[in-house]
Amino acid sequence: MNLHPSLTSRLKNQHESIPLIIANVGKSTLERNPATGKWSIKDNIAHLARYQPVFISRINEILEHDTPAFDRYNAETDIEFPSWQSRETNDLLKQLVADRKTVVSLITTLKADQLPRSGIHPKFGKLNIPDWVEFFLLHEAHHLFSIFQLVRSRA
């Protein structure tokens, strides 16, 4: 089993769209909540930055244990998430880039016989490592689209 080049390319580059999407957005727009209970642009970025260490931990657990089961990650119940929300946007973006280098290194240096290792997602069931990477990227893409929508729908 090998990683598909598309997967590797997106893993290396997908997050780089965030600074481009928010390039001309002021701090007040970044931090404005669109509606009660909805996340701001900055909250979405904080979530993406926070989730990378969670993802790294999950991949390491999959590598160290046979088919571990994970709870669904929920930012609202993550005691560390509020501290990520309080960070400056530029700091979050720098952290996102630094942690992405760790993610890319971790995933791209795996041996072919490690890729089939699996973990259990509570909604999607048994996922091998390429499936977990795909899930990670699709989740990130969802938040990138949310950020794009919030930037473009500003008054």
N, C-alpha and C positions, 0 to 999 in steps of 0.2 A: 504494500500500500504506500502511495506517495501523496503528497499534497498537490492539488491542482494548481497550476501557475496563477489562475485567476484568484484563488483563495490567498495565495501568498502576496500577490500584488495589492489586493484590497487591504490586507492586513498591514502592509507596509505604508500605504498611501491614503487610505480612505479618510482618516482623521484630519489630514492636511487641508480638507475643504473648510473646516470651521473658521480659521482666520479669514479666509476669502469671503465666506458668507457674512461675517460680522464686521468686515473691514470699515465700513462707514457708519457704524452704530455707536451712539453715545452711551455713557454709563447708565443714564436713566432708562433708556430703552432696554438695555441688557438686563436690568434688574426689575423691570415692570412685569408684574404678574398679569397675564391676559384675562384671567377670571378667577374667582374664588376656587381654591383647590387645584389650580393649574400652575404649572411651572413656568418661570421666566426663562429667557434665553440662558442666562447665567446658571440657573438651577439645572437646566439640561446639560450644560457643559460640566457642572460639578458632578452630576450623576455619571456622565461618561468617564470623567477622570477617576472618580471613586470606584467605579466598577472594574477598572483594569486590575487593581491589586486583588480584588475578589476573584477575578478570572484567573489570574496567575496562581493564586492559592488553590483554586479548584483543579487546574491542570496538574499542579504538583501533587495534589491528593490522588488524582487519577493515576499518576505515574507511580505513586508509592503504595497504593492499596488496590485491591481487586474490586472493581465495580462499586465505588462509593456512591451513596445516595446524597443528594443535596436538596436543601429546602430552596424554594423559589426566592431569589434575591428581591427584597423590597426595601427601597430607600427610606420609606417612611418609618420602618422599624429598625433601621440600621443606626445604632447609637453614634457612629462616626460621621454619618452623612451631614448633620448640621454644621460640623466644623469645616467640611468641604464647601458647603454653601456660603460660609462666611469668608472664604478666601477671595482674593482679588481675581478677576477674570484672567489677567495676564499670568498670574501664578498658576491658576488651574491649567491654562494652555501649556505652560512650560512643564508642569507635572505630567500632563497627558502625553506630551512628546517623550519625556524621559521614561515613563512607564511603558509606552508603546515599544520603545527600543528593547525593553526587557521581554515584553510579550513576543515580539518578532524573533528575538534571539532564542527564547525558550522553544517556540514552535518550529522554527526553521532548522534547529539543530537536532531535532528528534530523529531517531533512527526509524527506518521503515517498520521494524517490528514493534515499535512503541505506539505508532499511530492507531492501531486497532484497539488499544486500551480504551475502556469505557467507563462512564459514570452515568448515574441515573438522574435525569431531570424530572421534577414532579409532574410536569405537563406533557413533555415530549418523550419520556421514557429513556431507554438506553441509547446513549449517544457516544460514538467513538470520538477521538480527538478532532479529526477533521470536521465532524458534525458540530462539536462544541465551538470550533473556530467559526464555522458558518453561522451558527446561532449568535455568537458574539458580534459578528459583523452586521448581521441583519438587525439585531437590536440597536447597534450603534447607528445604522442607516436610518432607522425609524426616528431616532432622536435628532439626527442631522436634518431630516425632513421637517421635524417639528421646529427646529431652530430656523430653518429657511422660511417656513410659514410665518413665524413670529416676526422675523425681520421684514418680510415683504408685506405683512398686514398692518404694520405700524401706521399710526395716524399722523 
